[in-house]
Amino acid sequence: MRLMMNLALCVVMLLFTAGGCIRRRPRKQDMVLAIVGQKEIKESDFRAELERLDPSLRNKYRKDPTALSGKTTERQVVESRVDLLKEMIKGELLYQHALDRNVAESPEAKKRLARAEQNAAIEFLKELEIYSKVTVAEDEIKERYWKEVMRPGGSSLVKSVLYVSTPEPDEMQNLSDAIDRGMREGLSFPEIARGSSLAYESYEFDSAAFNDLDEGVRRLAIEMADRTGRAVSLGGTPFLFFRDAEPLFGRVIRDEKGERALRTLCYRRIQAVIRDEKGEQELQNWLRSLRASGTIRVNEKALDDVAKADAVAAEVNGVPLTVGDVTVLLEGLSAEQKRTKAAGKKELLDEAIDREVLRQEAWKRHLHENEIVKRNAARETRRILVNLVIERNVSGVTAAARERSLAELVAELKKAVVVKIVEDNVKKMYIPASKDIQDIFGSEAI
């Protein structure tokens, strides 16, 4: 009996201790930002929406914008958040309308949704078989970085950054000399600044923070060449300006792993590009082997008349590939892009055959039944249904006319449901500066 009582007491104490631990580590509350009928739009949904934006555009949604001019107020930050939230509300209204009208059961919706499932399975197969196995060494990233920095016409991969410092006038010459020496040694500006204990602010070109700078400052920065600097006086205040490529590494941190510099967005961008390039090469090699092991018959002449959608343009392992299946690859392109791509019939047909080969491989492995694939297809379902509602209900020849028609439709839909924005919660949100927007919640978009 005494033993049983002691055991019971131990269990109670353990439960109490565990409960205390849980209370000391509460989960971050997922605040409700807006209500559209019965649907809540939460902070995690807003973060998921931000994930789709370029990182350089996110400062306008943060509470601590780093604009040198100080023009961006907290009120403007909240207004920017509300504007983005209103776009999310508009999408939710259109999605609810699609559900009310049973749009998903229409033949066109079923065709597009089936294609979305196929695309999700194909992308998962490519990641599983090819891209997850690609490795990119740091030396490859550094080599590519310097090639891009030194590119005469500039680089779309490595962005320019304006660095601004306000040292004491008597320090200006020594700092200028230190920067010149660092440049000759191939150091980035942040590396030189760390070695000289130089405080500075940085502004990525075309970012919201850069666009908030004074027009004269922006004009001066744009006229400068990369990896050049100058001392200037603006309004009586001496500034040290330097234009350099964005660095591969950011601030240095010290922890149990030792001392290391954090990888920047530029590092991850170059890493992703190299990974994609190497992955694409491996994918093409794999596709050649898949095609060689199968049976493919081609009827390129069927593409002479794209109006005959049911005509068979190829047969892939016994599965017919119609002209309609091939011309799907033209969807979403501009009229000029469609003409250019359709003109290369052989390349267009080859792309469609590759897609079908991958689809068959994905189905052979039952990847369409994978939870990740189902989740990705579900996200695409929402976009497809909203687009179908817009196609059916929005009219007008010009872009402005269609925008008015869409606004009228949304206004009409608002009358049928209660829409509320919780501005206090919108104001309280904390938005990280990094690309890891969903790191706190990790939930799916609405």
N, C-alpha and C positions, 0 to 999 in steps of 0.2 A: 504493500500500500504506500509506504514512504517513498519507494522507488518511483511508483507511478505519479505521485504528487510532485516529486522533484523533476521528472520528465515533463509534466504538464507546465510547471513553473518555467522551465527552460524554453519550452515552445512559446509561451506567452511573452517572455522576455525577448526572444528572437523576433517575434511578430512586431512587438512594440518598437524594437530597434530598427527593423526594416521600414516600418511606417515612418519613423523619425527621419530616416535617410531619404525616403521619398519626399517628405515634406520639405526637407532642406534643399531638394533639387527639383523645383516645380517646372513643369513644361511651359514654354512660352505660349501665351494665349493667342489664338488665331482670331484676331478681331474681325467683326463684321463691318465692312465698309459701305455696303449698299444692300438693299433688298428690292428684288424685282418680282412682284407677285409672291410666290412661295419660295423663291430661290434666293439664297444668301450669297453675295459675292464677298469673299474673305480676303484677309491680308495675303494669304498664301496664293490666292488666285492672282492678285495684283503683282506679286513677285514673279509668278510664272509668266505674266504678260511682259514684265520688264526683261525677262530672260531673252525675249525675242528681239530686243532693241540692241543697237550697237552700244558697247560699254561707254563710249565717249558721250552718249546722249543722256546718261543716267543722272548726271549731276543736277539737272533741273528738277528731279524728283526727290533729292536729298535735302535734309534740313541744314546741312553745313556746306553749301556750295563754296568752292574755293576761287571765285572770281576775284581778280586783283582789284577791279574797280569797285567791288562791293555793291554793285547795282542790284543784284538778285536778292530780294527780301524773302523772309519766311512766308509771307503772304503769297508771293508769286510761286514759291515752291508748292504750296497747298493748292493754288489755282491750277498749276500744271498737273498735279495728281488728280484733281477733280476732272480735268479735261480728259485724261486717259481713262479714268473710271467711267465717264459718260460714254466713251467709245465701247467699253466693255458692256455697259448697260444696253447700248444699242444692239450689240451682238446677241445678248441674252434675250432681248425682246424678239428679234428675228428668229432665233432658235426656238423659242417657245411657240411662236406663230407656226413654224414648220412642223412642230410636234402636234399642235392643235389641228392642222390641216392634213395630217398624216402624209406629209410629203415623202417620207422614207419609203412608202409603198409604191410610188410611181415608177414606171419602167426606167426612166432616165436616172432616178436616184439609185435604184437597185444596181444599174450598170456601173455607176460611178463608185458606189460603196464596195462592190465586188473588186473593182480596180484598186481601190484604196487598201483593201485587205491583201491583195496580191503585192502591191508596192511595199507594204509593211513587212510582209514575209520575205520578199527579195532583199530588202535592205538589211534585215536581221541575218539572213544567210550570208551576205557579203561581209558583214561585221564579224560574224562567227568564223567564217572560213578564211577570210583574207585580212581585213583591217586590224583585228585584234592580235594578229600574229606579227604585224609590222613593228619593227623597232627603229627608233631614231636616236642616234648618238648625239651627245652634246656638241661634239666637234663638228658634226654635220650642220647643226643649227648655227654655230658661230661662223662657220665658213659661208653659209648662205646669207647670214646677216650682213657681213661685210661686203659681199658682192652686191647686195641690195643697196647698202648705204652709199657705195661708190658708183652706183649706176648713174651715168651722165644725165639721163632724162628724168631722174627722180624715181621713186619706188612707190608702188601702191601697196606693197606688203609691209614696209617699214615707214611709219609716219614721221613727219617732222615735229619737233617739239621746241617751243620757245622757253628758255630758262631766263629768269629775271632775278637779279640780286641787287641789293642796295647797300654795298659796303661803305665804310668811311672813305672820304675822298683821298686821304693819304695812303689807303690800301689799294686803290684802283690799279696803279701801274704794276704792283707786285702780283696781284691776282691775274691781270691780263697776261703777264709773262708766264705765270704758272699754267694758265689755260693753253697758251701757245705750246709750251713744252709737252703738256699732256696730249695734245692733239697729234704732235709729231710722234709720240710714243704709241698712238693708236688707242688711247683711252677714251671712254665716253665721258660726257660732261659730268654726270653724277659721280663717276669714279674720281675725276679731278677735284670735284667739290668736296668729296669726303677727305681726300688727301690734304686739302687746303683749309678744312673746317669752314667751308663757305656755305652760308645759308642761302637758299634760293626757293623760288616757286616755279612750277612747271605747267605749261599749257599746251596740250596737244592740238595741233592745227585742225580746224574744222570742228572742234568740240564746242559744247555750249559755253564752257568757261572761257575759251579763247574768243568766242564771238561776243562775250560780254566786255572784253577789253576796249579801251578807248580806240577810236578809229585810227588815230595817228600811230598808236602803238602797233596795231594790226598791220597797217600799211608798211611800216618800217620792218616788221618781222617777215612779211611776205617777200619784200625786196631782197632780203639777205639770202645768201647761199647757205646750204647745209654745212655744218662744221666751221662756221665763222662767228665771230663775236665783235662787239664794239661797246665802247663806253659812250653814253649819251646823257644829256641833261633835259629832263622834261619838267616844266613848271618850276625850275630852280632846283630840283632834286636829281642828284646824279644816280644813274642806273647802269648796271652792267648787263647787257643783253647778250645772249648767246643762242644761236640756232643750231640744233644738233638733231641727229636721228634719235628716236625713242630708244632707251637702253634695253638690253636683254635682261638685266638684273636690277632689282629695286633695293630697298633698304636691307641692311644687314641685321640678322637676328641672332641671338645667342640663347641656346637652350641645352637640354641634356645631350642633344646630338652634336653639339659644338657650335661653331660660328659658320653661318652660311648666308648668302644673299638670296632674297626671294625672287622667284622667276616672275617676269612681268607678262602683261598681255601680249606684248610683242614676241616674247619667247614662245608662248603657247600658240600664237598665230603662225609663226614660222614652223614650229613643230608639227602643227596640224597640216600645213601645206605640204611639207616634205612627206609626212605620213600618207596623205592622200595621193601624192605623185607616185610613191613607191607602191602603195596599195593598188592604184590603177594599173600599173605595169603587171603586178602579180595577178590581178583579176583578169586581165587580157590573156595572160598565159594559161590560167585555169579554164577560161572560156574556150580557148582553142582546143584544150584537151577534152572538154565536155562535148564540143561539137564534133570532134574527130571520133568519139566513141558512140555517137548517135547517128541517126539517119535524117538528113535534111534535104528537101527538094525545093527549089526556088523557081518562082514564076514572076520575074521582075516586070514583065509586060503588063501584068494586072494593074500596076500602079499608074499606067498611062491615063486611066480614067478613075479619079478618086471618088467620083459620084457613085460608082458601083461598089458600095461598101461590103457587099457579101461575096465579092469575087475573091478566090483564094490566091494569095500572093506567095505563100510558102507552106510547106508541111514540115513540122518539126516533130520527129519521132511519132509520126502518125496523127499528130494534132494539127488541124488546119489553122492557118494564120491568115485572116481575111484582110482586105484593104482597110476596112474599118479598124481592125486591131492595129494596123501599122500607123494610120493617120492619127491615132490617139496621141502619138508622140509630138504632134503639132499643137496640141491644146495648150493654151496659156501663152503662146508666142504672139508677137506682133505680126501684122500683115506682111511686113518685109521679111521678118525672120521665117515665117511660114513659107514664103516663096523661095527663099534661099535654101531652106532645109529640104523642101519638097523637090527641088531641082536635082539634088543629089540622091536619086532614087535608090541606088545600090547601098549607099551608106545608111540611108533611112531604114531600108529593109534589113540590113545587117544588125542595126541597133534593136529592131523589133524582134529578130530571131534570137539575139543574145538575151533579151528580156524573157522570152518564152522558155529558153533553155534554163535560165535561173529559176523561173516560176516552177517548172516541172521538178527541178532539183529540190526546191523548198517544199513542195507538196510531198515528194517522195520521203522527205525527212519529217513530215507532219509539223513543219514549223508554223503553219497557219493556226495550229492549236496551242501555240506557246502563249503564255500570259502576257509577255512583253509585246508580242505582235498584236494581240487583241487590244491591249491598252493603246498602242500607237494608232491602230486602225480606228479606235473609238474617238480619239482626238480629231482625226481627219473627218470622221462622220459629221461632227458639228459644223466644220467649215463647209463641207459639201452641201449640207441642208440649208445653211444660211445663204450660200451662193445661189442655190436653186430658188429660194424665196425672192432674192433680189432680181434674178433673171426673169421670173414670172411677173413680178409686181412693180418693178421700176422701169419707167419709160423715159424717152427723151433721146434726141439725136446727139446733142452736145453733152460734154461732161458736166457743165453747169446745170443743164436741164435734168440730167439723171440725178445729180446731187440734190436738187430741189425735190424731185419725185421721191427719192429715198427718205429725205427729211420729213416729207408729208406722211409717208407710210409709217415711219417710226413714231411720229406724233399721234397718229391714229391708234397705233398699238398701245401707246402709253395710256390712252383713255380707258382701256379694258383692264389694266392692272395697276396696283399701287406701287409707285417707284419712290424709294427713299434713300438719300445719301447721308451716312452718319459722318458728318464733317469732322467732329471731334476725333474720331478714330483715324480718319484720313490724315489729320494733322499729327497725331501721336506716332505714326509709323516710323520705324527705323529702317532705312534702306542702305545696305552696305555699298561701299564703293566698288568692290570686286565683282567679278562675273558670277560669283557664287550666291546669286540672289535667293535661291531656294534652300540655302544651307540650314535655315532654322526650322522650316516646316517640311519641305520636300514633298508637298502634296501636288496632286494633278491640277491642271488648269480646269476652270469651269467648262 
